[in-house]
């Protein structure tokens, strides 16, 4: 489901919808768009999708499950100063409270190249050290130049 949303954002001007939301509501708007895009997919594939599930230390952005197979998803825009905390701490606490090891951290680029580099380097370092970090799923929601101008 995340791949469908990523494709829409990056290849079908979905980035324009994300960026047109006011900065204070951008992350929530992105979550709602993801919810909308996933409803049909989840229904067709017998997957339960719950937004803002709260089983413990706060509400996880998204939980998808089929029976006892659960995946928690935390979404952060690159404009969110707490993106590293989300990647290192929040997603781990949510997974623990849901009793799962399946974790996906969705990082949405909105124009902070230093933060983009930092999250990618942190993830690579954790993998190289033999750790088990959450899956890092990157969506590029930055304004795209038209094909005629590339």
N, CA and C atoms as an extended XYZ file, in Angstrom:
450
Properties=species:S:1:pos:R:3:atomname:S:1:resname:S:1:resid:I:1 pbc="F F F"
N         0.815       -1.179        0.000 N   UNK     1
C         0.000        0.000        0.000 CA  UNK     1
C         0.867        1.254        0.000 C   UNK     1
N         1.961        1.252        0.756 N   UNK     2
C         2.833        2.423        0.796 CA  UNK     2
C         3.440        2.713       -0.575 C   UNK     2
N         3.717        1.662       -1.341 N   UNK     3
C         4.287        1.867       -2.682 CA  UNK     3
C         3.300        2.569       -3.600 C   UNK     3
N         2.024        2.270       -3.461 N   UNK     4
C         0.998        2.938       -4.274 CA  UNK     4
C         0.965        4.422       -3.934 C   UNK     4
N         1.006        4.734       -2.662 N   UNK     5
C         0.983        6.130       -2.226 CA  UNK     5
C         2.245        6.861       -2.678 C   UNK     5
N         3.392        6.225       -2.516 N   UNK     6
C         4.665        6.814       -2.944 CA  UNK     6
C         4.626        7.131       -4.439 C   UNK     6
N         4.131        6.206       -5.230 N   UNK     7
C         4.042        6.420       -6.678 CA  UNK     7
C         3.151        7.619       -6.992 C   UNK     7
N         2.023        7.723       -6.312 N   UNK     8
C         1.108        8.854       -6.540 CA  UNK     8
C         1.764       10.175       -6.182 C   UNK     8
N         2.432       10.226       -5.019 N   UNK     9
C         3.084       11.468       -4.583 CA  UNK     9
C         4.178       11.867       -5.564 C   UNK     9
N         5.046       10.934       -5.918 N   UNK    10
C         6.225       11.258       -6.711 CA  UNK    10
C         5.955       11.376       -8.207 C   UNK    10
N         4.969       10.644       -8.716 N   UNK    11
C         4.781       10.578      -10.171 CA  UNK    11
C         3.462       11.125      -10.688 C   UNK    11
N         2.543       11.472       -9.799 N   UNK    12
C         1.242       11.968      -10.228 CA  UNK    12
C         0.863       13.273       -9.536 C   UNK    12
N         1.845       14.087       -9.277 N   UNK    13
C         1.676       15.400       -8.649 CA  UNK    13
C         1.025       15.348       -7.274 C   UNK    13
N         1.110       14.208       -6.616 N   UNK    14
C         0.627       14.131       -5.248 CA  UNK    14
C         1.407       15.072       -4.342 C   UNK    14
N         2.670       15.310       -4.691 N   UNK    15
C         3.496       16.250       -3.922 CA  UNK    15
C         2.844       17.621       -3.849 C   UNK    15
N         2.120       18.005       -4.900 N   UNK    16
C         1.452       19.307       -4.919 CA  UNK    16
C         0.373       19.371       -3.838 C   UNK    16
N        -0.348       18.270       -3.639 N   UNK    17
C        -1.367       18.220       -2.590 CA  UNK    17
C        -0.730       18.300       -1.212 C   UNK    17
N         0.361       17.589       -1.028 N   UNK    18
C         1.043       17.605        0.267 CA  UNK    18
C         1.573       18.998        0.564 C   UNK    18
N         2.249       19.604       -0.399 N   UNK    19
C         2.865       20.908       -0.170 CA  UNK    19
C         1.856       22.045       -0.084 C   UNK    19
N         0.663       21.854       -0.632 N   UNK    20
C        -0.342       22.919       -0.575 CA  UNK    20
C        -1.011       23.034        0.800 C   UNK    20
N        -0.870       22.014        1.623 N   UNK    21
C        -1.420       22.079        2.984 CA  UNK    21
C        -0.570       23.044        3.808 C   UNK    21
N        -1.202       23.750        4.726 N   UNK    22
C        -0.438       24.661        5.576 CA  UNK    22
C         0.600       23.849        6.344 C   UNK    22
N         1.733       24.463        6.620 N   UNK    23
C         2.822       23.717        7.259 CA  UNK    23
C         2.417       23.135        8.600 C   UNK    23
N         1.533       23.795        9.319 N   UNK    24
C         1.112       23.278       10.622 CA  UNK    24
C         0.208       22.054       10.504 C   UNK    24
N        -0.393       21.851        9.339 N   UNK    25
C        -1.302       20.715        9.150 CA  UNK    25
C        -0.796       19.718        8.112 C   UNK    25
N         0.397       19.932        7.602 N   UNK    26
C         0.909       19.122        6.496 CA  UNK    26
C         1.043       17.649        6.858 C   UNK    26
N         1.596       17.337        8.024 N   UNK    27
C         1.781       15.937        8.399 CA  UNK    27
C         0.434       15.240        8.561 C   UNK    27
N        -0.526       15.900        9.196 N   UNK    28
C        -1.866       15.324        9.369 CA  UNK    28
C        -2.556       15.147        8.014 C   UNK    28
N        -2.398       16.117        7.120 N   UNK    29
C        -2.990       16.007        5.782 CA  UNK    29
C        -2.404       14.825        5.022 C   UNK    29
N        -1.090       14.648        5.134 N   UNK    30
C        -0.445       13.520        4.470 CA  UNK    30
C        -0.983       12.205        5.020 C   UNK    30
N        -1.152       12.122        6.331 N   UNK    31
C        -1.696       10.905        6.936 CA  UNK    31
C        -3.102       10.613        6.408 C   UNK    31
N        -3.911       11.640        6.280 N   UNK    32
C        -5.282       11.441        5.784 CA  UNK    32
C        -5.293       11.003        4.325 C   UNK    32
N        -4.396       11.571        3.522 N   UNK    33
C        -4.288       11.148        2.124 CA  UNK    33
C        -3.848        9.691        2.037 C   UNK    33
N        -2.912        9.306        2.894 N   UNK    34
C        -2.464        7.911        2.929 CA  UNK    34
C        -3.616        6.999        3.333 C   UNK    34
N        -4.391        7.417        4.309 N   UNK    35
C        -5.551        6.640        4.743 CA  UNK    35
C        -6.525        6.453        3.582 C   UNK    35
N        -6.832        7.534        2.893 N   UNK    36
C        -7.745        7.464        1.755 CA  UNK    36
C        -7.215        6.516        0.690 C   UNK    36
N        -5.942        6.643        0.366 N   UNK    37
C        -5.375        5.810       -0.697 CA  UNK    37
C        -5.312        4.340       -0.316 C   UNK    37
N        -5.234        4.049        0.983 N   UNK    38
C        -5.098        2.669        1.409 CA  UNK    38
C        -6.394        1.932        1.686 C   UNK    38
N        -7.491        2.661        1.814 N   UNK    39
C        -8.751        2.012        2.190 CA  UNK    39
C        -9.145        0.882        1.244 C   UNK    39
N        -9.165        1.149       -0.037 N   UNK    40
C        -9.579        0.141       -1.012 CA  UNK    40
C        -8.597       -1.027       -1.032 C   UNK    40
N        -7.301       -0.712       -1.064 N   UNK    41
C        -6.280       -1.754       -1.093 CA  UNK    41
C        -6.429       -2.690        0.106 C   UNK    41
N        -6.589       -2.119        1.274 N   UNK    42
C        -6.711       -2.932        2.486 CA  UNK    42
C        -7.976       -3.778        2.468 C   UNK    42
N        -9.064       -3.208        2.017 N   UNK    43
C       -10.322       -3.961        1.947 CA  UNK    43
C       -10.175       -5.141        0.985 C   UNK    43
N        -9.551       -4.914       -0.159 N   UNK    44
C        -9.395       -5.965       -1.165 CA  UNK    44
C        -8.425       -7.060       -0.713 C   UNK    44
N        -7.513       -6.733        0.195 N   UNK    45
C        -6.498       -7.689        0.621 CA  UNK    45
C        -6.687       -8.165        2.052 C   UNK    45
N        -7.872       -7.952        2.608 N   UNK    46
C        -8.220       -8.423        3.946 CA  UNK    46
C        -7.211       -7.950        5.002 C   UNK    46
N        -6.863       -6.672        4.912 N   UNK    47
C        -5.938       -6.061        5.857 CA  UNK    47
C        -6.710       -5.019        6.664 C   UNK    47
N        -6.522       -5.046        7.974 N   UNK    48
C        -7.118       -4.030        8.821 CA  UNK    48
C        -6.138       -2.866        8.922 C   UNK    48
N        -6.632       -1.656        8.697 N   UNK    49
C        -5.804       -0.461        8.762 CA  UNK    49
C        -6.414        0.456        9.809 C   UNK    49
N        -5.617        0.797       10.831 N   UNK    50
C        -6.089        1.650       11.908 CA  UNK    50
C        -5.152        2.841       12.041 C   UNK    50
N        -5.724        4.026       11.981 N   UNK    51
C        -4.941        5.236       12.200 CA  UNK    51
C        -5.092        5.670       13.637 C   UNK    51
N        -3.983        6.141       14.191 N   UNK    52
C        -3.945        6.652       15.559 CA  UNK    52
C        -4.343        5.590       16.584 C   UNK    52
N        -3.936        4.342       16.349 N   UNK    53
C        -4.154        3.278       17.333 CA  UNK    53
C        -3.354        3.618       18.584 C   UNK    53
N        -3.955        3.443       19.752 N   UNK    54
C        -3.295        3.853       20.987 CA  UNK    54
C        -3.336        2.717       21.998 C   UNK    54
N        -2.316        1.871       21.940 N   UNK    55
C        -2.243        0.719       22.840 CA  UNK    55
C        -1.264        0.939       23.979 C   UNK    55
N        -0.634        2.098       24.022 N   UNK    56
C         0.381        2.287       25.061 CA  UNK    56
C         0.808        3.729       25.191 C   UNK    56
N         2.070        4.002       24.837 N   UNK    57
C         2.663        5.318       25.110 CA  UNK    57
C         2.327        6.373       24.055 C   UNK    57
N         1.105        6.462       23.660 N   UNK    58
C         0.700        7.406       22.621 CA  UNK    58
C         0.178        6.669       21.410 C   UNK    58
N        -0.272        7.425       20.441 N   UNK    59
C        -0.891        6.784       19.281 CA  UNK    59
C         0.072        6.713       18.104 C   UNK    59
N         0.163        5.518       17.549 N   UNK    60
C         0.973        5.291       16.358 CA  UNK    60
C         0.200        5.841       15.162 C   UNK    60
N         0.913        6.364       14.175 N   UNK    61
C         0.248        6.965       13.023 CA  UNK    61
C        -0.620        5.953       12.280 C   UNK    61
N        -0.098        4.741       12.091 N   UNK    62
C        -0.822        3.737       11.324 CA  UNK    62
C        -0.438        2.352       11.812 C   UNK    62
N        -1.458        1.496       11.938 N   UNK    63
C        -1.218        0.082       12.232 CA  UNK    63
C        -1.968       -0.714       11.181 C   UNK    63
N        -1.270       -1.641       10.561 N   UNK    64
C        -1.906       -2.542        9.600 CA  UNK    64
C        -1.755       -3.954       10.144 C   UNK    64
N        -2.816       -4.733       10.016 N   UNK    65
C        -2.744       -6.089       10.552 CA  UNK    65
C        -3.637       -7.034        9.769 C   UNK    65
N        -3.255       -8.288        9.848 N   UNK    66
C        -4.051       -9.401        9.343 CA  UNK    66
C        -3.862      -10.498       10.368 C   UNK    66
N        -4.874      -10.712       11.176 N   UNK    67
C        -4.731      -11.657       12.284 CA  UNK    67
C        -3.723      -11.124       13.278 C   UNK    67
N        -2.771      -11.972       13.669 N   UNK    68
C        -1.742      -11.550       14.621 CA  UNK    68
C        -0.535      -10.897       13.961 C   UNK    68
N        -0.525      -10.820       12.641 N   UNK    69
C         0.575      -10.189       11.900 CA  UNK    69
C         0.317       -8.685       11.860 C   UNK    69
N         1.079       -7.929       12.648 N   UNK    70
C         0.877       -6.483       12.763 CA  UNK    70
C         2.116       -5.734       12.299 C   UNK    70
N         1.885       -4.592       11.686 N   UNK    71
C         2.961       -3.677       11.312 CA  UNK    71
C         2.569       -2.294       11.789 C   UNK    71
N         3.497       -1.617       12.491 N   UNK    72
C         3.256       -0.244       12.902 CA  UNK    72
C         4.049        0.679       11.978 C   UNK    72
N         3.433        1.818       11.679 N   UNK    73
C         4.026        2.777       10.747 CA  UNK    73
C         4.025        4.152       11.401 C   UNK    73
N         5.190        4.751       11.471 N   UNK    74
C         5.315        6.119       11.962 CA  UNK    74
C         5.698        6.996       10.774 C   UNK    74
N         5.034        8.142       10.649 N   UNK    75
C         5.239        9.042        9.520 CA  UNK    75
C         5.791       10.364       10.036 C   UNK    75
N         6.900       10.810        9.449 N   UNK    76
C         7.459       12.114        9.794 CA  UNK    76
C         7.875       12.834        8.516 C   UNK    76
N         7.536       14.111        8.465 N   UNK    77
C         8.026       14.968        7.393 CA  UNK    77
C         9.436       15.418        7.745 C   UNK    77
N        10.229       15.726        6.735 N   UNK    78
C        11.580       16.214        7.005 CA  UNK    78
C        11.560       17.578        7.678 C   UNK    78
N        10.437       18.247        7.677 N   UNK    79
C        10.309       19.529        8.368 CA  UNK    79
C        10.070       19.356        9.866 C   UNK    79
N         9.802       18.139       10.309 N   UNK    80
C         9.543       17.865       11.722 CA  UNK    80
C        10.875       17.685       12.460 C   UNK    80
N        11.157       18.566       13.391 N   UNK    81
C        12.422       18.516       14.130 CA  UNK    81
C        12.589       17.223       14.924 C   UNK    81
N        11.514       16.503       15.194 N   UNK    82
C        11.566       15.266       15.974 CA  UNK    82
C        11.692       14.011       15.111 C   UNK    82
N        12.135       14.167       13.870 N   UNK    83
C        12.177       13.011       12.966 CA  UNK    83
C        13.122       11.909       13.466 C   UNK    83
N        14.261       12.268       14.044 N   UNK    84
C        15.194       11.250       14.557 CA  UNK    84
C        14.581       10.542       15.772 C   UNK    84
N        13.943       11.296       16.642 N   UNK    85
C        13.259       10.701       17.801 CA  UNK    85
C        12.187        9.715       17.319 C   UNK    85
N        11.453       10.089       16.266 N   UNK    86
C        10.443        9.193       15.710 CA  UNK    86
C        11.043        7.894       15.218 C   UNK    86
N        12.196        8.009       14.543 N   UNK    87
C        12.876        6.842       13.972 CA  UNK    87
C        13.496        5.953       15.053 C   UNK    87
N        14.121        6.575       16.050 N   UNK    88
C        14.850        5.799       17.053 CA  UNK    88
C        13.997        5.367       18.243 C   UNK    88
N        13.059        6.190       18.658 N   UNK    89
C        12.335        5.930       19.901 CA  UNK    89
C        10.850        5.622       19.712 C   UNK    89
N        10.142        6.545       19.053 N   UNK    90
C         8.682        6.395       18.953 CA  UNK    90
C         8.284        5.068       18.324 C   UNK    90
N         8.825        4.773       17.147 N   UNK    91
C         8.415        3.554       16.430 CA  UNK    91
C         8.700        2.310       17.275 C   UNK    91
N         9.796        2.335       18.030 N   UNK    92
C        10.142        1.176       18.871 CA  UNK    92
C         9.135        1.003       20.008 C   UNK    92
N         8.733        2.094       20.627 N   UNK    93
C         7.750        2.018       21.713 CA  UNK    93
C         6.388        1.553       21.190 C   UNK    93
N         5.996        2.064       20.038 N   UNK    94
C         4.712        1.648       19.463 CA  UNK    94
C         4.729        0.164       19.116 C   UNK    94
N         5.825       -0.314       18.548 N   UNK    95
C         5.938       -1.734       18.203 CA  UNK    95
C         5.861       -2.593       19.467 C   UNK    95
N         6.533       -2.157       20.493 N   UNK    96
C         6.517       -2.896       21.764 CA  UNK    96
C         5.100       -2.987       22.325 C   UNK    96
N         4.381       -1.863       22.314 N   UNK    97
C         3.026       -1.879       22.868 CA  UNK    97
C         2.067       -2.704       22.019 C   UNK    97
N         2.352       -2.831       20.731 N   UNK    98
C         1.504       -3.633       19.843 CA  UNK    98
C         1.960       -5.089       19.779 C   UNK    98
N         3.092       -5.408       20.396 N   UNK    99
C         3.596       -6.784       20.399 CA  UNK    99
C         4.070       -7.239       19.035 C   UNK    99
N         4.788       -6.356       18.324 N   UNK   100
C         5.264       -6.711       16.996 CA  UNK   100
C         6.706       -6.259       16.803 C   UNK   100
N         7.379       -6.884       15.873 N   UNK   101
C         8.712       -6.433       15.478 CA  UNK   101
C         8.676       -5.805       14.086 C   UNK   101
N         7.502       -5.779       13.478 N   UNK   102
C         7.330       -5.215       12.131 CA  UNK   102
C         7.135       -3.710       12.263 C   UNK   102
N         8.149       -2.930       11.815 N   UNK   103
C         8.110       -1.483       11.942 CA  UNK   103
C         8.528       -0.826       10.647 C   UNK   103
N         7.781        0.192       10.266 N   UNK   104
C         8.122        0.974        9.071 CA  UNK   104
C         8.123        2.446        9.468 C   UNK   104
N         9.223        3.109        9.175 N   UNK   105
C         9.331        4.545        9.403 CA  UNK   105
C         9.246        5.229        8.049 C   UNK   105
N         8.160        5.973        7.848 N   UNK   106
C         7.959        6.688        6.586 CA  UNK   106
C         8.506        8.099        6.765 C   UNK   106
N         9.512        8.418        5.972 N   UNK   107
C        10.160        9.723        6.012 CA  UNK   107
C         9.802       10.441        4.720 C   UNK   107
N         9.173       11.604        4.853 N   UNK   108
C         8.677       12.331        3.690 CA  UNK   108
C         9.521       13.587        3.474 C   UNK   108
N        10.215       13.617        2.363 N   UNK   109
C        11.065       14.759        2.026 CA  UNK   109
C        10.202       15.945        1.592 C   UNK   109
N        10.407       17.079        2.272 N   UNK   110
C         9.724       18.310        1.889 CA  UNK   110
C        10.704       19.485        1.797 C   UNK   110
N        11.992       19.182        1.660 N   UNK   111
C        12.954       20.247        1.428 CA  UNK   111
C        13.949       20.510        2.534 C   UNK   111
N        14.520       19.477        3.120 N   UNK   112
C        15.568       19.626        4.125 CA  UNK   112
C        16.693       18.639        3.821 C   UNK   112
N        17.562       18.962        2.850 N   UNK   113
C        18.576       17.998        2.417 CA  UNK   113
C        19.509       17.523        3.525 C   UNK   113
N        19.820       18.377        4.500 N   UNK   114
C        20.669       17.943        5.608 CA  UNK   114
C        20.005       16.855        6.427 C   UNK   114
N        18.731       17.011        6.686 N   UNK   115
C        17.989       15.989        7.439 CA  UNK   115
C        17.838       14.719        6.599 C   UNK   115
N        17.622       14.878        5.297 N   UNK   116
C        17.503       13.719        4.403 CA  UNK   116
C        18.768       12.868        4.499 C   UNK   116
N        19.904       13.537        4.409 N   UNK   117
C        21.190       12.837        4.468 CA  UNK   117
C        21.374       12.171        5.826 C   UNK   117
N        21.014       12.878        6.887 N   UNK   118
C        21.219       12.350        8.239 CA  UNK   118
C        20.410       11.079        8.485 C   UNK   118
N        19.141       11.059        8.087 N   UNK   119
C        18.315        9.866        8.339 CA  UNK   119
C        18.831        8.678        7.515 C   UNK   119
N        19.246        8.941        6.284 N   UNK   120
C        19.766        7.856        5.444 CA  UNK   120
C        21.074        7.310        6.005 C   UNK   120
N        21.952        8.195        6.481 N   UNK   121
C        23.217        7.748        7.069 CA  UNK   121
C        22.981        6.987        8.370 C   UNK   121
N        22.073        7.469        9.194 N   UNK   122
C        21.752        6.785       10.444 CA  UNK   122
C        21.223        5.383       10.175 C   UNK   122
N        20.325        5.265        9.209 N   UNK   123
C        19.751        3.960        8.870 CA  UNK   123
C        20.836        3.012        8.352 C   UNK   123
N        21.675        3.505        7.444 N   UNK   124
C        22.759        2.673        6.898 CA  UNK   124
C        23.717        2.233        7.998 C   UNK   124
N        24.028        3.133        8.913 N   UNK   125
C        24.929        2.809       10.018 CA  UNK   125
C        24.337        1.716       10.900 C   UNK   125
N        23.063        1.821       11.195 N   UNK   126
C        22.421        0.810       12.049 CA  UNK   126
C        22.398       -0.554       11.353 C   UNK   126
N        22.155       -0.554       10.058 N   UNK   127
C        22.190       -1.811        9.305 CA  UNK   127
C        23.604       -2.394        9.306 C   UNK   127
N        24.603       -1.545        9.040 N   UNK   128
C        26.001       -1.992        8.999 CA  UNK   128
C        26.488       -2.506       10.349 C   UNK   128
N        25.907       -2.015       11.435 N   UNK   129
C        26.277       -2.464       12.778 CA  UNK   129
C        25.528       -3.721       13.208 C   UNK   129
N        24.728       -4.285       12.298 N   UNK   130
C        24.009       -5.516       12.605 CA  UNK   130
C        22.773       -5.312       13.454 C   UNK   130
N        22.335       -4.066       13.585 N   UNK   131
C        21.118       -3.784       14.345 CA  UNK   131
C        19.898       -4.137       13.500 C   UNK   131
N        18.754       -4.066       14.119 N   UNK   132
C        17.497       -4.340       13.424 CA  UNK   132
C        16.628       -3.081       13.452 C   UNK   132
N        16.990       -2.070       12.632 N   UNK   133
C        16.210       -0.832       12.642 CA  UNK   133
C        14.882       -1.030       11.919 C   UNK   133
N        13.966       -0.080       12.106 N   UNK   134
C        12.729       -0.169       11.326 CA  UNK   134
C        13.050        0.003        9.844 C   UNK   134
N        12.182       -0.523        9.006 N   UNK   135
C        12.345       -0.284        7.576 CA  UNK   135
C        12.216        1.218        7.346 C   UNK   135
N        13.131        1.779        6.573 N   UNK   136
C        13.076        3.198        6.227 CA  UNK   136
C        12.438        3.319        4.850 C   UNK   136
N        11.286        3.962        4.796 N   UNK   137
C        10.528        4.115        3.554 CA  UNK   137
C        10.485        5.612        3.243 C   UNK   137
N        11.167        6.014        2.184 N   UNK   138
C        11.297        7.435        1.857 CA  UNK   138
C        10.363        7.803        0.715 C   UNK   138
N         9.622        8.893        0.917 N   UNK   139
C         8.755        9.450       -0.120 CA  UNK   139
C         9.255       10.862       -0.418 C   UNK   139
N         9.526       11.143       -1.677 N   UNK   140
C        10.000       12.472       -2.073 CA  UNK   140
C         8.798       13.325       -2.455 C   UNK   140
N         8.425       14.225       -1.549 N   UNK   141
C         7.270       15.084       -1.772 CA  UNK   141
C         7.680       16.513       -2.118 C   UNK   141
N         8.888       16.661       -2.636 N   UNK   142
C         9.348       17.979       -3.040 CA  UNK   142
C         8.807       18.298       -4.425 C   UNK   142
N         8.645       19.571       -4.690 N   UNK   143
C         8.116       19.991       -5.988 CA  UNK   143
C         9.003       19.459       -7.105 C   UNK   143
N         8.376       18.860       -8.084 N   UNK   144
C         9.081       18.297       -9.226 CA  UNK   144
C         9.063       19.276      -10.398 C   UNK   144
N        10.149       19.327      -11.121 N   UNK   145
C        10.147       20.158      -12.326 CA  UNK   145
C         9.463       19.398      -13.443 C   UNK   145
N         8.831       20.137      -14.325 N   UNK   146
C         8.104       19.482      -15.419 CA  UNK   146
C         9.081       18.792      -16.365 C   UNK   146
N         8.608       17.752      -17.027 N   UNK   147
C         9.447       16.990      -17.933 CA  UNK   147
C         9.992       17.862      -19.054 C   UNK   147
N         9.243       18.871      -19.475 N   UNK   148
C         9.696       19.739      -20.564 CA  UNK   148
C        10.861       20.629      -20.148 C   UNK   148
N        11.066       20.789      -18.830 N   UNK   149
C        12.141       21.659      -18.330 CA  UNK   149
C        13.309       20.876      -17.761 C   UNK   149
N        13.246       19.559      -17.783 N   UNK   150
C        14.343       18.735      -17.246 CA  UNK   150
C        15.438       18.592      -18.264 C   UNK   150
